[in-house]
Amino acid sequence: MNELLDPINRRILSELVANARIPITELARKVGLSKTPVAGRIRALEEAGLITGYRAMLSPLKLGLTHVTYVELRLSDTRQKALEAFNTAVRAIEAVEECYMIAGGFDYLLKVRSRDMADYRRIMAEQISALPHVTATSSYVAMEAVVEQGWTGTEG
């Protein structure tokens, strides 16, 4: 895998993360190659699973989703079947932007986007608290996003 991450491919990945719709001709110019080798490199990066897809990035703020809350969740049961049930159910909650299983004092950490505190309270009461095996939650409201961006992963 490391042979795929030479300096040119790192630059290609960086440019694609910044703008996945960049024309091949412009990308080729930026990395100092012609179109055909750049297209081949992109195809190889896709086939190797380093590029897993392309998508539109929406602005949560423009969509009115200005409220961010982080939620710690504790489960009553952490056997595999219970975890699978929780994972399936949490994926269905549109307001959950991110969900991580955590090693430590709680089981999961969620990033929840909502319109305001009243909207968050509704999401918590109707959806998050109803998730399978949830026994305790702690909520932390973000006051300001100091750094919030997609992971580039191309350094190094």
C-alpha positions in Angstrom: 0.0 0.0 0.0 2.8 2.4 0.8 4.1 2.2 -2.8 0.8 3.7 -3.9 1.4 6.7 -1.6 4.3 8.3 -3.4 4.5 12.1 -3.4 2.5 12.4 -6.7 -0.4 10.2 -5.5 -0.4 12.1 -2.1 -0.8 15.4 -4.1 -3.5 13.8 -6.3 -5.4 12.7 -3.1 -5.0 16.2 -1.6 -6.3 17.9 -4.7 -9.3 15.4 -4.9 -10.2 16.0 -1.2 -10.2 19.7 -1.8 -12.2 19.4 -5.0 -13.4 16.0 -6.2 -14.9 17.6 -9.3 -11.5 19.0 -10.5 -11.1 18.3 -14.3 -8.4 15.7 -15.0 -6.6 18.3 -17.2 -6.3 20.7 -14.3 -5.3 18.0 -11.8 -2.7 16.8 -14.3 -1.3 20.3 -14.6 -1.2 20.7 -10.8 0.7 17.4 -10.2 3.0 17.8 -13.2 1.9 14.9 -15.3 -0.3 14.4 -18.4 -3.9 13.3 -18.3 -3.4 9.6 -19.0 -1.0 8.8 -16.2 -3.1 10.9 -13.7 -6.3 9.0 -14.7 -4.4 5.7 -14.3 -3.2 6.7 -10.9 -6.7 7.6 -9.8 -8.0 4.3 -11.1 -5.3 2.5 -9.1 -6.1 4.4 -6.0 -9.8 3.5 -6.4 -9.0 -0.2 -7.0 -6.7 -0.3 -4.0 -9.5 1.1 -1.8 -7.8 4.4 -0.9 -10.5 6.3 -2.7 -13.8 4.9 -1.6 -16.2 7.3 -3.4 -17.1 10.8 -4.3 -19.9 12.8 -2.8 -21.4 16.3 -2.5 -20.6 18.0 0.8 -23.5 20.0 2.1 -23.3 23.0 4.4 -25.1 22.1 7.7 -25.2 25.9 8.5 -27.0 26.7 5.2 -29.4 23.9 5.9 -30.2 25.5 9.3 -28.4 22.7 11.3 -26.5 25.1 13.5 -26.7 23.2 16.8 -24.0 20.5 17.4 -24.2 18.2 20.5 -21.8 15.4 21.4 -23.5 12.6 23.2 -21.9 9.9 25.3 -23.9 6.7 25.5 -23.7 3.8 27.8 -25.3 0.5 26.9 -26.8 -2.2 29.2 -25.4 -5.0 27.0 -22.2 -5.0 25.0 -22.4 -8.5 23.6 -22.0 -8.7 19.8 -25.7 -9.1 19.1 -26.6 -6.0 21.2 -23.9 -3.9 19.5 -25.1 -4.9 16.1 -28.7 -4.0 17.0 -27.5 -0.6 18.3 -25.3 0.0 15.3 -28.1 -0.7 12.9 -30.6 1.5 14.7 -28.2 4.5 15.2 -27.4 4.5 11.4 -31.1 5.2 10.8 -31.1 8.5 12.7 -30.6 11.2 10.2 -29.4 13.8 12.9 -26.5 11.5 13.9 -23.6 12.9 11.8 -21.0 10.6 13.4 -21.0 7.7 15.7 -17.9 6.0 17.3 -17.6 3.0 19.5 -15.3 4.1 22.4 -13.0 2.2 24.7 -13.3 3.9 28.1 -15.9 5.1 30.5 -18.8 4.9 28.0 -19.6 2.9 25.0 -20.4 5.2 22.1 -19.9 8.9 21.2 -22.3 10.5 18.8 -22.1 13.9 17.0 -25.7 15.1 16.5 -26.7 18.1 14.3 -30.0 19.8 14.9 -31.7 23.2 14.3 -31.7 24.3 17.9 -31.9 23.1 21.5 -35.6 22.3 21.2 -34.9 20.2 18.1 -32.1 18.4 19.8 -34.3 17.7 22.8 -36.9 16.1 20.5 -34.2 14.0 18.8 -32.9 12.9 22.1 -36.3 12.0 23.6 -37.8 10.3 20.5 -34.8 8.7 18.8 -31.5 8.5 20.7 -33.1 7.5 24.1 -35.1 4.8 22.2 -32.0 3.1 20.7 -31.5 -0.5 21.8 -29.8 -1.1 25.1 -29.2 2.6 26.0 -29.1 3.1 29.7 -27.4 6.5 30.2 -26.5 9.5 28.1 -24.5 12.7 28.7 -24.8 15.6 26.3 -22.2 18.3 25.5 -23.3 21.2 23.5 -20.6 22.8 21.2 -20.5 26.5 21.4 -18.3 27.1 18.4 -16.6 25.1 15.7 -12.9 26.0 15.9 -11.7 23.3 13.4 -14.3 21.4 11.4 -13.2 19.8 8.1 -13.1 16.5 6.2 -10.1 14.3 6.9 -7.4 14.7 4.2 -5.1 12.0 5.4 -2.5 12.9 2.8 0.2 14.3 5.1 3.3 12.3 5.9 
